[in-house]
Amino acid sequence: MLQSEIVATSAGHIEVLREPSRDPRAVLLPGGAGGISAYSDFLQQLADAGIPTAGLNPRGCGRSTGLLEAVRLHDIARDFAEAIQALSFGPLVVMGHAGGNRIARMLATWHPETVSGIVLIAAGGIVLPQAEAATALRTFMAPDISPEKRRQIYRDYFLAPGHSSLVDAASVAAPDQSLAFGRAFATAMSAIPNDAWSAGGDARMLVVQGLQDRIAPPENGRALAERYPDRVTLVEIDNAGHALYLEQPQAIVAAIRNWLAGP
């Protein structure tokens, strides 16, 4: 059973969601507005597949703390590096969904001693979102957006067609999500060039992309595989959008298990 615990960092505290009876093989970083509780089922599915994984909430999300004013990507990466070190289990596979995949690459770039490999789920940063989806994403993060509008955007732009019933299970409803962190993260992203982090250092990568993702189009994964063929494994999943951890969790877990078992 997953339990929440707190680890101290130099800038505050990071909330960790994990099974206390098993040492994690990996950590999972949520999307750009945090909300690790929305990934509870996915974390359990990873554990059931023999991949116990600790979920980490960014500063300002849930029980995690830390200043959001003028936060830099280096600060966010350092939070998680210190949290991994506080867990005292050595280098771990770092998985990141959506905005979390960017943080995973930051960790591998700036704190490689904490990372044994990275898994990018819905990886963006190279190929821009479709224009309509980009506009919807900005609206989604606005401070005055109504809950009903956020649900509509999630249904229309985060999910593949036919998956609208998954809105209730989505991070749009997570009580530990923080739009304030999301906006601070987006500002920090805009202040640094992609090539400062997007390569993920020298880490080996599994890139999992939904073929119906309008926010992080599948061309992003193909570009990473083309740029770094010696260390990138690309898996594309049909009938999956930006929220593919909800839509196709078993396919993602199988891809991760196969990648971990490989050379």
N, C-alpha and C positions, 0 to 999 in steps of 0.2 A: 504494500500500500504506500502511495506517495505521501510524503510529509514535507512540510515547509520548515526550513531552518535558515539561519542568518549567519553569514560570514563577514568579518570586518575587512575593509579595504582602507587605503590611506585617505580616501575621499569620502568615506561613509560606510555603507553596508550593502551587500548583495544578497537577495533572497534566492535560495536554492530549493528546488522542488525535486525530491528523489526518494528512492527506497533506501531507508537507513540500513537495511540488512545486507545490502550488496554494494561493493565498490563500483562506481561508474566506469564504464569503458569510454564514455563520450559525454559531452555536454551539448545542450540544444539552446540556441539563442532565438528568441521570438522575432516577429516582424518589427517594423520600424516604430510602432507605438507600444511595444512591449506586450504584456499580458500573457505570461507563461501558463497561467491556469487554463487557457483555451487549448493548450497542447497536451493536457493531461491524458486523454485517450491515446494520443500518438506516443507519448512517453511510455505508457503501459504496453502498447503494442511492440515497441522496441524492446522493452524488458522481457516480454513473453518470447521474443525471438532470440533471446540470449545476448541482448545488447543493452544492459542497464545504462540508462542515460539520465544525467542530472539536468533539469531545466533551470536556466538562470534568468532572472528578471533584471532589466537595466535600471539604473538609478532613476528614481521618481516613479517607478512602477511597483505596485503592490507594496511589499515591505522593504524594498530597496530604497536607499537614500543617497543623496549627493546633490550638489548644486547643478542647476540646469542653465543658469545664466552664463553665456559665453563659453559653453562647453565645447570642447574640441574632440575630434575623432580619437586622438591620442588618449584623451581622458577616458573615453568609453572603453577603448581597448585595454587600457591599464586596469580599469575596474575588473574586467573579466579575467585578465591574466592573474591578478592578485587573488581573485576568487578561486581559480583553478589551483593555484599554489596553496591556498588555504585548505582546500580539500585534501591535499597531501597524497595524491595518487599518481603523481608524475605526469608526463605529457599525455594528453587525451585527444581523441578525435573531436573536433569542434564542428558541430552541425549548425547551420543557420538558415532560417526561412526568410525569404523576402529581404527586408532591411537587415535582418540578422546575418544573412550570408555575406553582406559587406563587412560587418563587424568581424566575422570569422576570418575573412581575408586580411583585415587589419591586424588581428591577433597573429596570424601566421607570418605577416610581414614584420611586425615590430616586436613580437614576443614569441619567436619561434621555439624557444625552450619549453613552452607550455603546450605545444601543438604537435601531435603525431600525424595528423592528416585533417583535411577539411571536406565537409559535405555541404554543397551549396544547393539549396532547394528554392526554385524560382529565382535564379540568379539574374540580376540586372546589372546595369552600369556601363554596358558597351553599346547596345542597341536601345534606343529610346522607346518608351511606351507609345502605343498608338495615340495620336493627338487627343482624341475624345477621351481615352482612358486616362491620360495625363491630367486633363482638366478635371475629370471626376475624382482623381486621387487628391488633387489640391483641395477640392471642395470637401472631401471626406475628412481631411485634417483640419478644417477650419474650426475655430473655437466656438462659433455660434450655430453650428449645424445641429439640426434636430435629430433625435434618435431615429425617427422614421426615415429621414433622408439618408442617414448613414446606412441603414439596413437596405434601402433601395439601391444605393451605390454598390454595396457589397454584393448584393444579389446580381446586379447587372454587369459588374466589371471584375469582381474577384473570382467568381465561380463560372465554370463552363456551363453551357446551356443544359437545362434539365436537372440542375443541382440546387435549385432555389430553396428547397426544403432544408438545406444545410445552414442557412443563415442563423438559425437559432443556436447552432453549435459553434458558431464562428467567433473569432476574436473580437468582432464588432460588439459582442455582448459581454466580454470578459471584464470583471470588476477591477482587475489589476492592470488594465490597459491605461495608458496616460497619453492623451493628445498633446500635453505640454512637452513630454519627452519626445514625442514624434516630431513636433515642430522644431525643437532644439536639435534633434538629430538631422533633420532636413537642412537646417541652417549650417550645421557643421559640415555636412556632405558638400554643400555648395562652396565651401571655403577652401577645399583642397582638391587638387587634380586627381582624376581617376587613376592615373598611372602611379600614384604614390601608394596605392593599396591593392589595386584590382588583380595583380598577378598572384597575390597570396604568397609572397615570398617564394620559397622553393618547395612548398608543401605539395604532396600528391593530393589530387582533388577528384571527388566524385561530384558531377554536376547533374542534377535531376531537374528536368524542365517539363512543364505541362504544355502540350501542343496547342491548347486553346488559351494560353496566358496572354492577355492583352496589355498587362502592366510590365511584365518582364518577358518580352517575346522570346520564343525558343531560339531565335537567331543568336541570342546572347550565349547560350551554351555551346552552340556550334562555333562561334567565334573563339571562345576559350579553348575548345578542343583543337581548333586549327592553330592557335597561337602556341599552345603548350602540349603538343601531342604526346610527349614522353611522360607526362605526369597527370593528364586529365582523362578521366573516363566519363563519357557522356551517356546518359540514359534519358530518353524522351518518352513521355507517358501520354497516351491519347485519352480524350474525355476528361481533361484536367486543366483547370485555369490557374490563377495565381494562388488560390487557397488549396492547392493539390494535397496538402497534408490531411485535409478533411475529405477530399474527394476520392483519392486513391492511396490511402495510407498503406495498405498491404503491398501494393506495387513498390512504393518507396522503401518500405522495410526490406523487401526482398532484394532490391537493388543495393541497399546498404550492406546487407548480410553477404551478398555475393562479392561486393567490392572488398569488404574486410577479409574475406576468405582468400582473396587473390594474392598474387605476388606483391 
